[in-house]
């Protein structure tokens, strides 16, 4: 029986100590005309046996996502297939929408960008981040000299226009309208004509905010 070389023994030992990879070949994902690939790779980890103190090398499956920004080849690695697929979905979405620059962000800048887009999508999915920033900066330019936040400005507006946000019925609004015209000294004939609106209001006695 032939004697195995040290290299072969080491290879066999690594195979016994390493789990099988869930990917046997690259996984290709696409959306429209753009695509990315997830390649099976390995990370080497050193582990020390508590009983014997022996240090062994163990290969751990990992997943390399590969895509292109123009002619530039980019890649990143994740430790689970689920994380790699989630990142691939993000990359495909950004590539299709032309937001390639966002993919080049690293570290905290990337986390900030992802968090901002997530918050905006939760509030108003059809909105775009640049439009939201434009609204914010335009508003804050007007408040720059006062040194107050946008939320404080909104609260002040709400307090001054509370009736706008209250849920009132159509008959309530009609009565307020008639009272306002009466207070302004409109003729009895004019006010009498407005009073006919009460019949209309009685037909739709529901909160106005519910009818929008």
C-alpha positions in Angstrom: 0.0 0.0 0.0 1.5 3.4 -1.0 2.3 5.8 1.7 0.5 9.2 1.4 2.5 12.3 1.4 2.4 14.9 4.2 0.6 17.3 1.9 -2.1 14.7 1.2 -2.4 13.8 4.8 -2.9 17.5 5.7 -5.5 17.9 3.0 -7.5 14.9 4.2 -7.3 16.1 7.7 -8.7 19.5 6.7 -11.5 17.9 4.8 -12.5 15.9 7.9 -12.5 18.9 10.2 -14.3 21.3 7.8 -18.0 21.3 7.0 -19.3 20.9 3.5 -19.9 24.0 1.5 -23.5 24.8 0.7 -22.5 26.0 -2.8 -20.9 23.6 -5.2 -20.6 26.2 -7.9 -21.1 30.0 -8.3 -24.7 31.2 -8.0 -25.7 33.8 -10.5 -28.5 36.3 -9.7 -29.9 38.9 -12.1 -32.4 41.7 -12.4 -33.1 43.1 -15.8 -29.8 43.7 -17.6 -27.6 43.6 -14.5 -26.3 40.5 -12.6 -24.1 39.5 -9.8 -22.5 36.2 -8.8 -22.0 34.6 -5.4 -18.9 32.4 -5.3 -18.2 29.7 -2.7 -15.0 30.5 -0.8 -13.4 29.4 2.4 -12.0 31.2 5.5 -9.3 29.5 7.6 -9.8 29.5 11.3 -7.3 28.3 14.0 -8.9 26.4 16.9 -7.2 25.1 20.0 -8.5 21.9 21.6 -9.1 22.5 25.4 -8.1 18.9 26.3 -4.9 18.6 24.4 -3.9 22.2 23.6 -3.5 21.1 20.0 -4.1 23.9 17.4 -5.8 22.9 14.2 -6.8 24.8 11.1 -10.5 24.6 10.1 -11.9 25.9 6.9 -15.2 27.7 7.3 -17.5 28.2 4.3 -18.0 31.8 3.2 -19.6 33.6 0.2 -18.0 36.1 -2.1 -20.3 38.5 -4.0 -18.8 39.7 -7.2 -20.2 42.5 -9.4 -19.0 45.4 -11.7 -19.3 49.1 -11.3 -18.6 50.1 -14.8 -15.4 48.4 -15.7 -14.3 48.1 -12.0 -14.7 44.7 -10.5 -16.0 44.8 -6.9 -16.4 42.1 -4.4 -17.4 41.6 -0.8 -17.7 38.5 1.5 -20.4 37.3 3.8 -20.4 34.4 6.2 -23.8 33.0 5.4 -25.6 32.4 2.1 -28.7 34.3 3.4 -26.6 37.4 4.0 -24.9 37.1 0.7 -28.3 36.9 -1.1 -29.6 39.9 0.8 -26.6 41.9 -0.2 -26.9 40.7 -3.8 -30.6 41.9 -3.8 -29.4 45.4 -2.6 -26.6 45.5 -5.2 -29.0 44.6 -8.0 -31.5 47.2 -6.9 -28.9 49.9 -6.8 -27.4 48.9 -10.1 -30.8 49.0 -11.8 -31.7 52.3 -10.4 -28.4 53.8 -11.4 -27.2 54.4 -7.8 -23.8 52.9 -8.4 -22.1 55.5 -6.2 -24.0 54.2 -3.2 -22.4 50.8 -3.6 -19.0 52.3 -3.2 -19.7 53.6 0.3 -17.8 51.9 3.1 -18.1 51.6 6.8 -20.3 54.1 8.7 -21.1 56.0 5.5 -22.7 52.9 4.1 -24.7 52.2 7.3 -26.0 55.8 7.4 -27.1 55.6 3.7 -28.8 52.3 4.2 -30.6 53.5 7.4 -31.7 56.7 5.7 -33.2 54.9 2.7 -34.9 52.4 5.0 -36.6 55.1 7.1 -37.7 56.9 4.0 -39.1 53.7 2.4 -41.0 52.9 5.7 -42.6 56.4 5.6 -43.2 57.0 1.9 -42.0 54.2 -0.4 -42.5 56.2 -3.6 -40.2 59.0 -2.4 -36.5 59.4 -3.3 -33.7 60.2 -0.8 -32.5 63.2 -2.8 -36.0 64.7 -2.9 -36.3 64.3 0.8 -32.9 66.0 1.5 -33.9 68.8 -0.9 -37.1 69.5 1.1 -35.2 69.4 4.3 -32.4 71.7 3.2 -34.8 74.2 1.7 -36.8 74.3 5.0 -33.7 74.6 7.2 -32.3 77.5 5.1 -35.3 79.5 6.1 -34.9 78.6 9.8 -31.1 79.0 9.9 -31.2 82.4 11.6 -33.6 81.2 14.3 -31.5 78.2 15.3 -34.5 75.8 15.7 -35.1 72.3 14.4 -37.5 71.3 11.6 -39.5 69.2 14.1 -40.0 72.3 16.3 -41.2 74.3 13.3 -43.7 71.6 12.5 -45.0 71.5 16.1 -45.4 75.3 16.0 -47.4 75.0 12.7 -49.6 72.3 14.2 -50.4 74.4 17.3 -51.3 77.4 15.2 -53.5 75.4 12.8 -55.0 72.8 15.2 -58.4 73.0 13.5 -56.9 71.8 10.3 -55.8 68.5 11.9 -59.0 68.0 13.9 -61.5 65.5 12.6 -64.7 67.5 12.1 -67.9 66.7 10.2 -69.3 68.5 7.2 -72.3 69.9 9.2 -69.8 71.4 11.7 -67.9 73.1 8.9 -71.1 74.4 7.3 -72.3 75.9 10.7 -68.9 77.6 11.1 -69.2 79.0 7.6 -72.6 80.4 8.2 -71.6 81.9 11.5 -68.6 83.5 9.9 -70.7 85.1 7.2 -73.3 86.3 9.7 -70.6 87.8 11.8 -69.3 89.8 8.8 -72.8 91.3 8.4 -73.9 89.6 5.2 -77.6 90.2 4.2 -80.3 88.0 5.7 -81.1 86.7 2.1 -77.5 85.7 1.6 -77.3 83.9 5.0 -80.7 82.2 4.3 -79.3 80.8 1.1 -76.3 79.5 2.9 -78.6 77.8 5.4 -79.8 75.5 2.6 -76.4 73.8 2.8 -77.5 72.3 6.1 -79.6 69.7 4.2 -76.6 68.8 2.1 -74.4 68.5 5.2 -77.0 66.2 6.9 -76.7 63.8 4.0 -72.9 63.5 4.6 -72.5 63.6 8.3 -69.1 62.0 8.4 -65.6 63.2 9.5 -64.1 65.3 6.7 -60.7 63.7 7.2 -62.2 60.3 6.3 -63.5 61.4 2.9 -60.0 62.3 1.5 
